Each structure stands twice: as structure tokens, then as C-alpha cells.
Amino acid sequence: MLMPVLISAIAHDWVKVNHGYAEDTFKAALFQFKIYENPSVSEHMQVKQQELMMMAMQQNPMMGMGMGGGMGGAAMPPGGMPF
């Protein structure tokens, strides 16, 4: 369950570095425009999260064992990213 939080933190850092928006401003915009209620955005985020998990598991195969032997613990919670 830590992976969604880490991905969220990386995303916020990327937005700050590349666009200059503070995390609070970025999060407020996500909620104001209800971006994670869009089914295609939610699906895209889940696919990207799984891709990141696969990359992480290639770097550290033991990581998958800590999540019950698979990616089940890394699934995005209903409704999108938990920010």
C-alpha cells in the first residue's frame, strides 16, 4: 500500500520541478477539476502504476514477495490516487 503514496510523491515532485506548482496547488486543481473521476484517467494511472511496479520488481525481485508474491498490494484504491 506504500506504492501509491510513493508514486504520488514522485508525481508532485515532477510537477513542482517542471511546472513550478506547489503540491497543495496541484492537489487542489486535481480535486477541483475532478480529474480522477474520469474513467480513462483512472485506467491510465492504474496501467502506469503497474508498469512502475514491474520496473521496481525487476530492480529488486524480493519486493514482490513483501506484497503477497504479486502486485495485489499495489493496486490503486477506488477513486484514484490517495492524495
Backbone torsions as a table, in degrees:
resi	resn	phi	psi	omega
1	MET	NA	-8.8	179.2
2	LEU	-75.2	-28.4	-175.1
3	MET	-58.7	-44.9	178.0
4	PRO	-59.4	-35.1	178.8
5	VAL	-67.8	-42.6	178.3
6	LEU	-64.0	-43.1	178.8
7	ILE	-62.8	-41.2	177.5
8	SER	-60.7	-44.2	-179.7
9	ALA	-63.6	-42.7	178.3
10	ILE	-62.8	-43.0	179.7
11	ALA	-61.8	-43.8	-180.0
12	HIS	-65.6	-38.9	176.5
13	ASP	-62.3	-42.3	-179.4
14	TRP	-62.6	-44.3	179.1
15	VAL	-62.7	-41.7	179.6
16	LYS	-62.6	-48.5	-176.8
17	VAL	-67.8	-43.9	-172.8
18	ASN	-88.8	-22.5	-176.3
19	HIS	-128.0	-10.6	175.7
20	GLY	78.4	12.7	178.8
21	TYR	-91.5	131.4	176.6
22	ALA	-67.3	156.9	-177.9
23	GLU	-57.4	-44.0	-179.1
24	ASP	-62.6	-39.5	178.8
25	THR	-66.3	-43.8	179.8
26	PHE	-63.5	-47.1	179.8
27	LYS	-62.0	-40.6	179.3
28	ALA	-61.5	-40.7	179.1
29	ALA	-66.0	-40.3	178.6
30	LEU	-59.3	-42.7	-179.4
31	PHE	-75.9	-38.4	-179.7
32	GLN	-60.6	-43.7	-177.7
33	PHE	-92.2	3.8	175.0
34	LYS	50.7	45.1	-174.5
35	ILE	-62.7	-34.7	-176.9
36	TYR	-82.9	-2.0	173.5
37	GLU	-86.6	-8.2	177.7
38	ASN	-78.9	118.2	-176.0
39	PRO	-58.0	-37.4	-178.2
40	SER	-70.1	-34.7	177.3
41	VAL	-68.0	-44.2	179.8
42	SER	-60.7	-44.0	178.9
43	GLU	-64.0	-43.3	179.2
44	HIS	-60.2	-43.3	-180.0
45	MET	-64.3	-38.7	178.6
46	GLN	-65.1	-41.7	178.4
47	VAL	-62.3	-45.8	-179.6
48	LYS	-64.9	-36.6	178.4
49	GLN	-65.2	-41.1	178.1
50	GLN	-65.5	-38.6	177.3
51	GLU	-61.9	-43.1	178.2
52	LEU	-63.6	-39.8	178.3
53	MET	-63.0	-41.6	179.2
54	MET	-63.9	-40.7	178.0
55	MET	-64.0	-42.7	179.7
56	ALA	-64.5	-40.1	-179.3
57	MET	-70.4	-28.1	175.4
58	GLN	-68.4	-35.2	178.4
59	GLN	-74.6	-33.9	-177.0
60	ASN	-142.1	87.0	-177.3
61	PRO	-57.4	-25.1	179.7
62	MET	-70.3	-17.8	-179.8
63	MET	-59.2	-41.1	-179.4
64	GLY	-64.1	-29.1	-179.3
65	MET	-70.6	-28.8	178.7
66	GLY	-73.8	-8.7	-179.4
67	MET	-116.1	35.5	177.4
68	GLY	77.2	21.9	176.7
69	GLY	83.6	6.8	179.6
70	GLY	-158.3	-160.6	-177.6
71	MET	-98.2	10.4	-176.6
72	GLY	-54.5	-37.8	-179.1
73	GLY	-75.5	-8.0	-175.1
74	ALA	-100.8	2.2	-177.5
75	ALA	-64.6	143.4	178.6
76	MET	-69.7	136.8	179.2
77	PRO	-65.5	154.8	178.3
78	PRO	-55.0	137.0	178.1
79	GLY	94.1	0.8	174.2
80	GLY	105.7	-164.0	-176.5
81	MET	-67.5	142.6	-176.2
82	PRO	-87.3	73.8	175.0
83	PHE	-104.0	NA	NA
